[in-house]
Amino acid sequence: MAAESNFLLQSTVFLAAAVICVPIAKRLGLGSVLGYLIAGMLIGPFVIGFIGEEGEDIMHFAEFGVVIMLFLVGLELEPEKLWRLRKQILGVGMSQVLITATAIFGVGLLLGLIWQSALAVALALALSSTAIVLQTLNEKGLMRSEGGQNSFSVLLFQDIAVIPILAILPLLAVREVSNASETLISDLPMGLQTLAVFLAVAIVILVGRFLVVPTLRMIARSRVRELFMGMALLIVVSIAYLMQLVGLSAALGTFLAGVILANSEYRHELEADLEPIKGLLLGLFFIAVGASIDFKLIADSPILIASLTFALLVIKFVILFVIGKVFKLSVSQNFTFAFALAQAGEFGFVIFSFVRQLGISTNETLSIGTAIVALSMTITPLLFIINEKLIQPRLCDGSTDDREREMDVVDEHNKVIIAGFGHFGSTIGRFLRANGVEATYIDNDPDQVNLIRKFGFKVYYGDATRPDYLLSAGAANADIFISTLTDPDENYQLVETLNKFYPNLKIMMRAQNRYDAYEFIDMGLEHIYRDSLDTSIRVGVDVLRKLGARAYTARRVGLNFRKADETAMWELAEHRHDSDTYFSEARARIQYQEDLMKRERGEDTELVDHAWDSESLVKGFGAGEN
C-alpha cells in the first residue's frame, strides 16, 4: 500500500510540474520540450527534491512514450517512402555514427581513458536524442523540410545501430560478468540467437500483414471506441515485449510495425488513439531526463563537465555540418540538421548502464558521461532557438517576421479553394476570376503571399494541410479543392486530410510528373493534371503548324494525342510496381499512340480541316504564322 501511495505521489508531482512549467515555457517562446526539462530539474533530487531515486518506476513508464512515438513515426512512412530515404539512412546516418564515434574515441584516448572505455563512451555519445529531436522538429513544423528528413534518417540509423552496439560491448568487458544482458535467447548458441532475432522480425511482419488488420476490421465493426484504443496499445506493448525477449530495441520493433501498418485503412485511427498517450508519456520522459541531471556532480566539477559538454556539441555539430555539405544540403537546412543532432541521446543512458554492468569503465567516468548526456539533451531546445532566432535570419536570408507570422484568418467562404498560389495557381485564379468565379486562395509562403497581394488578389497565408485551417477556409461547404503545391509529400498529406475530413470535396490535383500521378491514382483521385503534358503537346502543335500543317489539323491531332496519353497513364498505373510488365505495357502504349497518329495522317481529312482554316480560326486554334 505504501508503494502504491508513493507511486501516486510521484505521479502527482510529475503532472503538476508539467501543468505549471510547460505553459510558462511556451508563453516565453521556449517550446514544450524545454518546459518539461525545466520542470524535471526543479522537482529533481538536486534542486527542490520533490522526487528522488524512487522515481525510477515513472522513468521506465515514461520511456514507453519513446516506443509509441517510433510506432507513430513508422505509420507515417509507407515502405516506398522508406525506400526513397535509403540514401539518407545508409549514407548520411552511417557517416554520422562512424565519424562521430571515431572522433570521440580519439578524444577519449587523449584524456587518458583505456581504449575499451574510450570506445564504449564514444559509441554512447555518438547517438542523438530521438525523443527530443523528433518532438521539436514536429512542434516547429520542420519535419518535412530537407534538414528534418535528413535528421530523421540519421536517427533511424542510430536506432538500428543500437543493436550491434549492445552486441559489441560484451567483447570490451575487462572482467567476467554473468547475465549482463539477460534475454530469452541469451543461453542459446550465437547462430541460434541470430536465427531467433530474424524469426522475431518475421513474426512482426507476418502478424502485421495478416492478423492485425483483420482484427482491427473486426473491432471497427463493433463500434466500441475504447476497444480500438486497447488494440492499438496491445500492438505496441506486445511487439515491444517480443523485441526485448530477443535483445532488440523495443523502439525499433514498434517502428517496423508502424511501417507495415502504414498502408492499412486504419492508419489514421491508430494515430488519433495513440497521439495523446504518446504526448503525455513523452512529457513524463522529458521531466525524468531533467530530474536525472546530477547538479551535485556538476557543482563539484563545473568547468570539467561544462567543457566536455561544449566539446561534444561542437564536435558533433562540425561533423554533421560537413556531412550535410557533402550530401549537398543548403546552408539553411544544413544549420537545422547540425543543430538538431548535436546532442547525445536517451540511448546513452542505456549504453552507460550496460557498460557499468560489464565493468568496462569506472563509475566516475560513467557518472560524468551520464551528466553530459542529460545536460546536452537539456540544451537542445536552446540550440533550436539559437538556430531559429539568430542563425537563420542572419546567415540564410530568412526573415524572423515571416517565421513567426501567424496564419491569416479566412473571412470569406467560396465554392472553390486553391492551395498554392505560385505561377501555376495564380494562372488558374486569374482565369477563374476573369470568368466570374470567385475562389479562396491559400499559400504557405509569406513572401509569395505579399507579392501576389500587390497584384490585387486576396491571398491568405496558411497551411492547407491542417484540418482546422481547412475548416476555417470553408472546406466543409466548398465544392472543389484545387492543389497546385509542388511538394509531393505535402500533396499526399493534403489528400489524406481532405479524404478523411472533407470527403464531399472534388479534388483537382497538380502532379509534377507521371510518377506523382500514379501515387494520386493509388489514393483514389480522379482529376489529376501533370505539369508538363499540356505545355509539351502545345509546343508539338506549334511545330506542326510551322512545318505547314493546317491549324485545325494540328489542334485535332494534339487533342487526340493528349487523350491517348491520359488513357495510357491510367492503364499503366496498375502495372507500375512490376517493372517488367510496366515497361512492356509502356512500349505497347507508345506504339499505339504512333499508330494512331499515323492513321490520322492517312485519313482524308483535308476537306474537313480546310473548312475550319479561315484566318480567324487559324488565330484561334493555331499558334503562329504559316
C-alpha positions as CSV (number, residue, x, y, z in Angstrom):
1,M,0.0,0.0,0.0
2,A,2.9,2.3,0.9
3,A,4.5,1.7,-2.5
4,E,1.2,2.4,-4.3
5,S,0.8,5.7,-2.4
6,N,4.3,6.6,-3.2
7,F,3.8,6.0,-6.9
8,L,0.6,8.1,-6.9
9,L,2.5,10.9,-5.1
10,Q,5.3,10.8,-7.7
11,S,2.7,10.9,-10.5
12,T,1.0,13.9,-8.9
13,V,4.3,15.8,-8.6
14,F,5.3,15.0,-12.2
15,L,2.0,16.0,-13.7
16,A,1.7,19.2,-11.6
17,A,5.1,20.3,-12.6
18,A,4.2,19.8,-16.3
19,V,1.0,21.7,-16.0
20,I,2.8,24.6,-14.3
21,C,6.1,24.8,-16.3
22,V,5.1,23.9,-19.8
23,P,2.6,26.7,-20.4
24,I,5.1,29.2,-19.0
25,A,7.8,27.9,-21.3
26,K,5.5,28.1,-24.3
27,R,4.5,31.6,-23.4
28,L,8.2,32.6,-23.3
29,G,8.8,31.0,-26.7
30,L,11.0,28.3,-25.3
31,G,8.9,25.3,-26.5
32,S,7.2,22.5,-24.6
33,V,10.3,20.2,-24.5
34,L,12.4,22.7,-22.7
35,G,9.4,23.3,-20.4
36,Y,9.3,19.6,-19.4
37,L,13.0,19.6,-18.9
38,I,12.9,22.6,-16.6
39,A,10.1,21.0,-14.6
40,G,12.2,17.9,-14.1
41,M,15.2,20.0,-12.9
42,L,13.1,21.8,-10.4
43,I,11.4,18.8,-8.8
44,G,14.5,16.6,-9.1
45,P,16.6,15.4,-6.1
46,F,19.3,18.1,-6.6
47,V,17.1,21.2,-6.6
48,I,13.7,21.2,-4.7
49,G,13.9,17.4,-4.1
50,F,10.3,16.5,-4.6
51,I,11.4,13.3,-6.2
52,G,14.5,11.1,-5.8
53,E,15.7,7.7,-6.9
54,E,12.3,6.3,-6.2
55,G,11.1,8.0,-9.4
56,E,12.7,5.2,-11.4
57,D,9.3,3.5,-11.8
58,I,7.9,6.5,-13.6
59,M,11.1,6.8,-15.7
60,H,10.6,3.3,-17.0
61,F,6.9,4.0,-17.6
62,A,7.7,7.3,-19.4
63,E,10.3,5.6,-21.7
64,F,7.3,3.8,-23.2
65,G,6.4,7.2,-24.8
66,V,9.5,6.9,-27.0
67,V,8.3,3.5,-28.1
68,I,4.9,4.8,-29.0
69,M,6.5,7.8,-30.8
70,L,8.5,5.4,-33.1
71,F,5.4,3.4,-33.8
72,L,3.6,6.6,-34.9
73,V,6.6,7.7,-37.0
74,G,6.5,4.3,-38.7
75,L,2.8,4.8,-39.5
76,E,3.8,8.0,-41.4
77,L,6.3,6.1,-43.5
78,E,5.0,3.8,-46.1
79,P,7.6,1.2,-47.3
80,E,8.0,3.1,-50.6
81,K,8.8,6.3,-48.7
82,L,11.2,4.5,-46.5
83,W,12.9,3.1,-49.7
84,R,13.2,6.6,-51.0
85,L,15.1,7.6,-47.8
86,R,17.6,4.8,-48.2
87,K,20.4,7.1,-49.4
88,Q,20.0,9.3,-46.3
89,I,19.6,6.4,-43.9
90,L,22.7,4.5,-45.1
91,G,24.8,7.4,-46.4
92,V,24.1,10.2,-44.0
93,G,23.3,8.0,-41.0
94,M,26.2,5.7,-41.2
95,S,28.6,8.5,-41.9
96,Q,27.4,10.4,-38.8
97,V,27.7,7.4,-36.4
98,L,31.1,6.2,-37.7
99,I,32.8,9.5,-38.0
100,T,31.4,10.9,-34.7
101,A,32.3,7.7,-32.8
102,T,35.9,7.8,-34.2
103,A,36.4,11.5,-33.2
104,I,35.1,11.0,-29.7
105,F,37.1,7.8,-29.3
106,G,40.3,9.8,-30.2
107,V,39.4,12.5,-27.6
108,G,38.8,9.8,-25.0
109,L,42.3,8.4,-25.6
110,L,43.8,11.9,-25.3
111,L,42.0,12.3,-22.0
112,G,43.7,9.1,-20.7
113,L,40.9,6.5,-20.9
114,I,41.8,3.0,-21.8
115,W,40.8,2.1,-25.3
116,Q,37.9,-0.2,-24.2
117,S,36.4,2.6,-22.1
118,A,37.0,5.3,-24.7
119,L,35.2,3.2,-27.4
120,A,32.3,2.5,-25.1
121,V,31.9,6.2,-24.3
122,A,32.3,7.1,-28.0
123,L,29.5,4.7,-29.0
124,A,27.2,6.1,-26.4
125,L,27.8,9.8,-27.2
126,A,27.7,9.4,-31.0
127,L,23.9,8.8,-30.8
128,S,21.4,11.6,-30.6
129,S,18.0,12.0,-28.9
130,T,15.2,10.6,-31.0
131,A,12.6,11.8,-28.5
132,I,13.7,15.4,-28.2
133,V,14.7,15.9,-31.8
134,L,11.5,14.5,-33.4
135,Q,9.2,16.2,-30.9
136,T,10.9,19.6,-31.5
137,L,11.0,19.2,-35.3
138,N,7.3,18.4,-35.3
139,E,6.5,21.2,-33.0
140,K,8.3,23.7,-35.2
141,G,7.0,22.3,-38.4
142,L,10.4,21.3,-39.7
143,M,9.8,17.5,-40.0
144,R,9.1,17.7,-43.8
145,S,12.0,20.0,-44.5
146,E,15.2,18.7,-46.1
147,G,17.0,19.2,-42.8
148,G,14.2,17.5,-40.9
149,Q,14.1,14.5,-43.3
150,N,17.9,14.0,-43.0
151,S,17.7,14.3,-39.2
152,F,15.1,11.6,-39.1
153,S,17.2,9.4,-41.4
154,V,20.2,9.7,-39.1
155,L,18.0,9.0,-36.0
156,L,16.5,5.9,-37.7
157,F,20.0,4.6,-38.5
158,Q,21.1,5.3,-34.9
159,D,18.1,3.3,-33.5
160,I,19.2,0.4,-35.8
161,A,22.8,0.8,-34.7
162,V,21.9,0.3,-31.1
163,I,21.6,-3.4,-31.7
164,P,25.2,-4.1,-32.9
165,I,26.5,-1.6,-30.3
166,L,24.9,-3.6,-27.5
167,A,26.3,-6.8,-29.1
168,I,29.8,-5.4,-29.3
169,L,30.0,-4.1,-25.7
170,P,30.4,-7.5,-24.0
171,L,33.5,-8.0,-26.2
172,L,35.1,-5.0,-24.5
173,A,34.5,-6.3,-20.9
174,V,37.6,-6.2,-18.8
175,R,36.2,-8.6,-16.3
176,E,33.8,-11.5,-16.3
177,V,30.1,-10.5,-15.8
178,S,27.4,-13.1,-15.7
179,N,23.9,-12.3,-17.1
180,A,24.8,-8.8,-18.0
181,S,22.1,-8.8,-20.6
182,E,19.6,-11.4,-19.8
183,T,17.2,-12.3,-22.6
184,L,15.1,-15.3,-23.5
185,I,17.7,-16.4,-26.1
186,S,20.9,-15.4,-24.2
187,D,21.7,-19.1,-23.4
188,L,21.4,-20.2,-27.0
189,P,24.5,-20.6,-29.3
190,M,25.3,-17.5,-31.3
191,G,23.9,-19.0,-34.6
192,L,20.6,-19.8,-33.0
193,Q,20.4,-16.4,-31.4
194,T,20.8,-14.8,-34.8
195,L,18.1,-17.1,-36.2
196,A,15.8,-16.2,-33.3
197,V,16.2,-12.5,-34.0
198,F,15.3,-12.9,-37.6
199,L,12.4,-15.1,-36.6
200,A,11.1,-12.4,-34.3
201,V,11.3,-9.7,-37.0
202,A,9.5,-12.1,-39.4
203,I,6.7,-12.7,-36.8
204,V,6.2,-8.9,-36.6
205,I,5.9,-8.6,-40.3
206,L,3.6,-11.5,-40.8
207,V,1.4,-10.6,-37.8
208,G,1.2,-7.0,-39.0
209,R,0.1,-8.1,-42.5
210,F,-2.2,-11.0,-41.9
211,L,-3.5,-10.8,-38.4
212,V,-3.6,-7.2,-37.1
213,V,-5.5,-5.6,-40.0
214,P,-8.4,-8.2,-40.0
215,T,-8.6,-7.9,-36.2
216,L,-8.8,-4.1,-36.5
217,R,-11.5,-4.5,-39.1
218,M,-13.5,-6.7,-36.7
219,I,-13.1,-4.3,-33.8
220,A,-14.1,-1.4,-36.1
221,R,-17.4,-3.2,-36.9
222,S,-18.2,-3.4,-33.1
223,R,-18.1,0.4,-33.0
224,V,-16.6,0.4,-29.5
225,R,-14.0,3.2,-29.5
226,E,-12.2,2.1,-26.4
227,L,-11.6,-1.4,-27.9
228,F,-9.8,0.2,-30.8
229,M,-7.6,2.2,-28.4
230,G,-6.9,-1.0,-26.5
231,M,-5.9,-2.8,-29.6
232,A,-3.6,0.0,-30.6
233,L,-1.9,-0.3,-27.2
234,L,-1.8,-4.1,-27.5
235,I,0.1,-3.8,-30.8
236,V,2.7,-1.6,-29.3
237,V,3.1,-3.3,-26.0
238,S,3.3,-6.9,-27.4
239,I,5.8,-6.0,-30.1
240,A,8.0,-4.1,-27.6
241,Y,7.9,-7.1,-25.3
242,L,8.8,-9.5,-28.1
243,M,11.7,-7.3,-29.2
244,Q,13.1,-7.2,-25.6
245,L,12.8,-11.0,-25.3
246,V,15.3,-11.4,-28.2
247,G,17.5,-8.5,-27.1
248,L,16.4,-6.0,-29.8
249,S,15.4,-2.4,-29.3
250,A,11.7,-2.1,-28.5
251,A,11.5,1.2,-30.3
252,L,13.0,-0.3,-33.5
253,G,10.4,-3.2,-33.4
254,T,7.5,-0.9,-33.0
255,F,8.8,1.4,-35.7
256,L,8.9,-1.7,-38.0
257,A,5.3,-2.5,-37.1
258,G,4.3,1.1,-37.9
259,V,5.8,0.9,-41.3
260,I,4.0,-2.4,-42.0
261,L,0.6,-0.8,-41.0
262,A,1.3,2.4,-42.9
263,N,-0.8,1.2,-45.9
264,S,-3.7,0.0,-43.8
265,E,-7.1,1.7,-43.8
266,Y,-6.9,2.1,-40.1
267,R,-3.7,4.1,-40.0
268,H,-5.4,7.4,-39.1
269,E,-7.4,5.8,-36.3
270,L,-4.3,4.3,-34.8
271,E,-2.6,7.7,-34.9
272,A,-5.6,9.5,-33.4
273,D,-5.9,7.0,-30.5
274,L,-2.2,6.9,-29.6
275,E,-1.2,10.5,-30.1
276,P,-2.5,11.8,-26.7
277,I,-0.9,8.9,-24.8
278,K,2.4,9.4,-26.6
279,G,2.4,13.1,-25.8
280,L,1.8,12.5,-22.1
281,L,4.4,9.8,-21.8
282,L,7.0,11.8,-23.7
283,G,6.4,14.7,-21.4
284,L,7.0,12.5,-18.4
285,F,10.1,11.2,-20.1
286,F,11.5,14.7,-20.6
287,I,10.7,15.5,-17.0
288,A,12.6,12.4,-15.9
289,V,15.6,13.4,-18.0
290,G,15.6,16.9,-16.4
291,A,15.3,15.3,-12.9
292,S,18.3,13.0,-13.7
293,I,20.8,15.8,-14.1
294,D,23.2,15.5,-11.2
295,F,23.7,19.1,-10.1
296,K,25.9,18.0,-7.2
297,L,28.4,16.4,-9.6
298,I,28.2,19.4,-11.9
299,A,28.8,21.7,-8.8
300,D,31.9,19.6,-7.8
301,S,33.4,19.8,-11.3
302,P,31.6,22.6,-13.2
303,I,34.4,23.6,-15.5
304,L,35.2,20.0,-16.5
305,I,31.6,18.9,-17.3
306,A,30.7,22.2,-19.0
307,S,33.9,22.0,-21.1
308,L,33.2,18.3,-22.1
309,T,29.5,19.1,-22.9
310,F,30.5,22.1,-25.0
311,A,33.2,20.0,-26.7
312,L,30.7,17.2,-27.5
313,L,28.2,19.7,-29.0
314,V,31.0,21.4,-31.1
315,I,32.4,18.1,-32.4
316,K,29.1,16.7,-33.4
317,F,27.9,20.0,-34.9
318,V,31.1,20.3,-37.1
319,I,30.9,16.7,-38.2
320,L,27.2,17.0,-39.1
321,F,27.7,20.3,-40.9
322,V,30.5,18.7,-43.0
323,I,28.3,15.7,-43.8
324,G,25.5,18.0,-44.8
325,K,27.8,19.8,-47.1
326,V,29.0,16.6,-48.7
327,F,25.4,15.5,-49.3
328,K,24.5,18.9,-50.7
329,L,22.2,20.4,-48.1
330,S,21.5,24.1,-48.5
331,V,23.1,26.4,-45.9
332,S,19.7,26.9,-44.2
333,Q,18.8,23.2,-44.0
334,N,22.4,22.3,-43.0
335,F,22.3,24.5,-39.9
336,T,18.9,23.0,-38.9
337,F,20.4,19.5,-39.5
338,A,23.6,20.1,-37.5
339,F,21.9,21.9,-34.6
340,A,19.2,19.2,-34.3
341,L,21.5,16.3,-33.8
342,A,24.4,17.9,-31.9
343,Q,23.4,16.4,-28.5
344,A,23.7,13.0,-27.0
345,G,20.6,10.8,-26.7
346,E,18.5,8.7,-24.4
347,F,20.2,5.5,-25.6
348,G,23.3,6.9,-24.0
349,F,21.7,6.2,-20.6
350,V,21.0,2.6,-21.7
351,I,24.5,2.1,-23.0
352,F,26.2,3.6,-19.9
353,S,24.1,1.4,-17.7
354,F,25.2,-1.7,-19.7
355,V,28.8,-0.5,-19.6
356,R,28.6,-0.2,-15.8
357,Q,27.4,-3.8,-15.5
358,L,30.2,-5.0,-17.8
359,G,32.8,-3.1,-15.8
360,I,34.3,-1.6,-19.0
361,S,34.7,1.9,-17.4
362,T,35.0,3.5,-14.0
363,N,32.0,4.8,-12.1
364,E,33.4,8.3,-12.1
365,T,33.7,8.3,-15.9
366,L,30.2,6.9,-16.4
367,S,28.7,9.5,-14.0
368,I,30.4,12.3,-15.9
369,G,29.2,10.7,-19.2
370,T,25.6,10.4,-17.9
371,A,25.7,14.1,-16.8
372,I,26.9,15.1,-20.3
373,V,24.1,13.2,-21.9
374,A,21.4,14.8,-19.7
375,L,22.9,18.3,-20.0
376,S,23.3,18.1,-23.8
377,M,19.7,16.9,-24.2
378,T,18.5,19.8,-22.0
379,I,20.5,22.3,-24.1
380,T,19.0,21.0,-27.4
381,P,15.8,23.2,-27.3
382,L,18.0,26.2,-26.8
383,L,20.1,25.2,-29.8
384,F,16.9,25.2,-31.9
385,I,16.0,28.6,-30.6
386,I,19.5,29.9,-31.5
387,N,19.2,28.5,-35.0
388,E,15.7,29.9,-35.5
389,K,16.2,33.4,-33.9
390,L,19.9,34.2,-34.7
391,I,21.4,31.9,-37.3
392,Q,18.7,31.6,-39.9
393,P,17.8,35.3,-40.2
394,R,21.4,36.5,-40.4
395,L,23.2,33.8,-42.5
396,C,20.4,32.2,-44.5
397,D,18.4,35.3,-45.6
398,G,15.5,34.2,-43.6
399,S,13.0,36.5,-42.1
400,T,12.2,36.3,-38.4
401,D,8.9,38.1,-39.0
402,D,7.9,35.5,-41.6
403,R,8.9,32.6,-39.4
404,E,6.8,33.9,-36.5
405,R,3.9,35.1,-38.7
406,E,0.5,33.9,-37.6
407,M,-1.7,32.3,-40.1
408,D,-4.3,34.6,-41.6
409,V,-7.9,34.3,-40.6
410,V,-10.1,33.5,-43.6
411,D,-13.0,35.8,-43.7
412,E,-14.7,34.5,-46.9
413,H,-16.1,31.2,-48.0
414,N,-16.3,30.3,-51.7
415,K,-17.2,27.2,-53.7
416,V,-13.6,26.8,-54.9
417,I,-10.5,26.7,-52.8
418,I,-7.0,26.9,-54.3
419,A,-4.0,25.8,-52.3
420,G,-0.7,27.2,-53.6
421,F,-0.7,30.5,-55.4
422,G,2.5,30.5,-57.4
423,H,2.7,30.8,-61.2
424,F,0.6,27.7,-61.7
425,G,-2.1,28.6,-59.1
426,S,-2.2,32.3,-59.9
427,T,-2.9,31.5,-63.6
428,I,-5.9,29.3,-62.6
429,G,-7.1,32.1,-60.2
430,R,-6.8,34.8,-62.9
431,F,-8.7,32.5,-65.4
432,L,-11.5,31.8,-62.9
433,R,-11.9,35.4,-61.8
434,A,-12.0,36.6,-65.4
435,N,-14.9,34.2,-65.9
436,G,-16.8,35.4,-62.8
437,V,-15.7,32.5,-60.4
438,E,-14.5,33.7,-57.0
439,A,-12.1,31.3,-55.1
440,T,-10.4,31.3,-51.8
441,Y,-6.6,31.4,-52.2
442,I,-4.2,29.9,-49.7
443,D,-0.4,29.8,-49.8
444,N,2.2,28.8,-47.1
445,D,5.0,31.1,-48.5
446,P,4.7,34.5,-46.8
447,D,6.9,36.2,-49.5
448,Q,4.6,34.8,-52.2
449,V,1.5,36.0,-50.3
450,N,2.9,39.5,-50.0
451,L,3.9,39.6,-53.7
452,I,0.5,38.3,-55.0
453,R,-1.4,40.8,-52.9
454,K,0.3,43.6,-54.8
455,F,-1.5,42.4,-57.9
456,G,-4.9,42.8,-56.3
457,F,-5.5,39.2,-55.2
458,K,-6.7,38.4,-51.7
459,V,-4.4,35.6,-50.7
460,Y,-4.4,34.0,-47.2
461,Y,-1.2,32.9,-45.5
462,G,-1.9,29.5,-44.0
463,D,-1.2,25.7,-44.0
464,A,-3.7,23.9,-46.2
465,T,-2.7,20.5,-44.8
466,R,-4.2,21.3,-41.4
467,P,-7.8,20.2,-41.0
468,D,-8.6,23.1,-38.6
469,Y,-7.4,25.7,-41.1
470,L,-9.3,24.0,-43.9
471,L,-12.4,24.2,-41.8
472,S,-11.9,27.9,-41.3
473,A,-11.4,28.3,-45.0
474,G,-14.8,26.9,-45.7
475,A,-13.9,23.4,-46.9
476,A,-17.0,21.9,-45.3
477,N,-19.2,23.9,-47.7
478,A,-17.0,24.2,-50.8
479,D,-17.4,22.1,-53.9
480,I,-14.0,22.0,-55.5
481,F,-10.5,21.9,-54.0
482,I,-7.5,22.7,-56.3
483,S,-4.0,21.9,-55.1
484,T,-1.1,23.4,-57.0
485,L,1.5,22.6,-54.4
486,T,4.8,21.4,-55.7
487,D,6.0,19.2,-52.8
488,P,4.7,15.7,-53.3
489,D,4.7,14.8,-49.6
490,E,2.6,17.9,-48.8
491,N,0.2,16.9,-51.5
492,Y,0.0,13.3,-50.2
493,Q,-0.7,14.7,-46.7
494,L,-3.3,17.1,-48.1
495,V,-5.1,14.3,-50.0
496,E,-5.3,12.2,-46.9
497,T,-6.6,15.1,-44.8
498,L,-9.3,16.0,-47.4
499,N,-10.4,12.4,-47.9
500,K,-10.7,11.9,-44.2
501,F,-12.4,15.2,-43.1
502,Y,-13.9,16.6,-46.2
503,P,-15.0,13.7,-48.5
504,N,-17.6,15.9,-50.1
505,L,-14.9,17.9,-52.0
506,K,-13.9,17.2,-55.6
507,I,-10.1,17.3,-55.5
508,M,-8.2,18.6,-58.6
509,M,-4.6,17.8,-58.1
510,R,-1.4,19.1,-59.8
511,A,1.2,16.4,-60.4
512,Q,4.8,17.1,-61.1
513,N,5.1,14.1,-63.4
514,R,3.7,10.7,-64.3
515,Y,5.1,9.0,-61.1
516,D,3.4,11.5,-58.8
517,A,0.2,11.0,-60.8
518,Y,0.5,7.2,-60.1
519,E,0.6,8.0,-56.3
520,F,-2.5,10.1,-56.6
521,I,-4.3,7.4,-58.6
522,D,-3.5,4.9,-55.8
523,M,-5.0,7.4,-53.3
524,G,-8.3,7.4,-55.3
525,L,-8.1,10.8,-57.1
526,E,-9.8,11.1,-60.5
527,H,-8.8,14.7,-61.5
528,I,-5.0,14.8,-61.9
529,Y,-3.1,17.4,-64.0
530,R,0.5,16.8,-65.0
531,D,2.7,19.9,-65.2
532,S,4.4,19.1,-68.5
533,L,1.7,17.4,-70.5
534,D,-0.4,20.3,-72.0
535,T,2.6,22.6,-72.5
536,S,4.6,19.8,-74.2
537,I,1.8,19.0,-76.6
538,R,1.2,22.7,-77.3
539,V,4.8,23.0,-78.3
540,G,4.4,20.0,-80.6
541,V,1.2,21.5,-82.2
542,D,3.2,24.8,-82.8
543,V,6.0,22.8,-84.5
544,L,3.5,21.1,-86.8
545,R,2.0,24.5,-87.7
546,K,5.3,26.0,-88.5
547,L,6.1,22.9,-90.7
548,G,3.0,23.6,-92.8
549,A,0.2,21.7,-91.1
550,R,-3.3,23.3,-91.1
551,A,-4.2,24.9,-87.7
552,Y,-7.2,22.7,-87.1
553,T,-5.3,19.5,-88.1
554,A,-2.5,20.3,-85.7
555,R,-5.0,21.1,-82.9
556,R,-7.0,17.9,-83.5
557,V,-4.1,15.6,-83.5
558,G,-2.8,17.3,-80.4
559,L,-6.1,16.7,-78.6
560,N,-6.1,13.1,-79.7
561,F,-2.6,12.5,-78.6
562,R,-3.4,14.0,-75.2
563,K,-6.4,11.8,-74.8
564,A,-4.4,8.7,-75.7
565,D,-1.6,9.7,-73.3
566,E,-4.1,10.2,-70.4
567,T,-5.7,6.8,-71.1
568,A,-2.2,5.2,-71.1
569,M,-1.4,6.8,-67.8
570,W,-4.4,5.3,-66.1
571,E,-3.8,1.9,-67.6
572,L,-0.1,1.8,-66.8
573,A,-0.7,2.9,-63.1
574,E,-1.8,-0.7,-62.2
575,H,1.5,-2.1,-63.5
576,R,3.9,0.3,-62.0
577,H,5.1,-2.0,-59.2
578,D,6.0,-4.7,-61.7
579,S,8.9,-3.2,-63.7
580,D,9.0,-5.9,-66.5
581,T,5.2,-5.6,-67.1
582,Y,5.3,-1.9,-66.8
583,F,8.0,-1.3,-69.5
584,S,6.4,-3.9,-71.8
585,E,3.0,-2.2,-71.5
586,A,4.6,1.3,-71.8
587,R,6.3,0.3,-75.1
588,A,2.9,-1.1,-76.4
589,R,1.2,2.2,-75.4
590,I,3.9,4.3,-77.2
591,Q,3.5,2.2,-80.3
592,Y,-0.3,2.5,-80.1
593,Q,0.0,6.3,-80.0
594,E,2.3,6.4,-83.0
595,D,-0.1,4.1,-84.9
596,L,-3.0,6.3,-84.0
597,M,-1.2,9.4,-85.3
598,K,-0.2,7.5,-88.5
599,R,-3.9,6.6,-89.1
600,E,-4.9,10.2,-88.6
601,R,-2.3,11.3,-91.2
602,G,-3.6,8.6,-93.6
603,E,-7.3,9.6,-93.4
604,D,-8.7,12.0,-95.9
605,T,-9.4,14.9,-93.6
606,E,-8.2,17.7,-95.8
607,L,-11.6,18.9,-96.9
608,V,-13.0,19.0,-93.4
609,D,-9.9,20.6,-91.8
610,H,-9.7,23.2,-94.7
611,A,-13.2,24.3,-93.8
612,W,-12.0,25.3,-90.4
613,D,-8.9,27.0,-91.7
614,S,-10.2,30.6,-92.1
615,E,-7.9,33.4,-90.8
616,S,-9.9,33.9,-87.6
617,L,-9.9,30.2,-86.8
618,V,-6.1,30.0,-87.6
619,K,-5.6,32.6,-84.9
620,G,-8.0,30.7,-82.5
621,F,-6.7,27.2,-83.0
622,G,-3.2,27.8,-84.3
623,A,-0.1,29.0,-82.6
624,G,1.6,31.3,-85.0
625,E,2.3,32.2,-88.6
626,N,2.5,29.9,-91.6
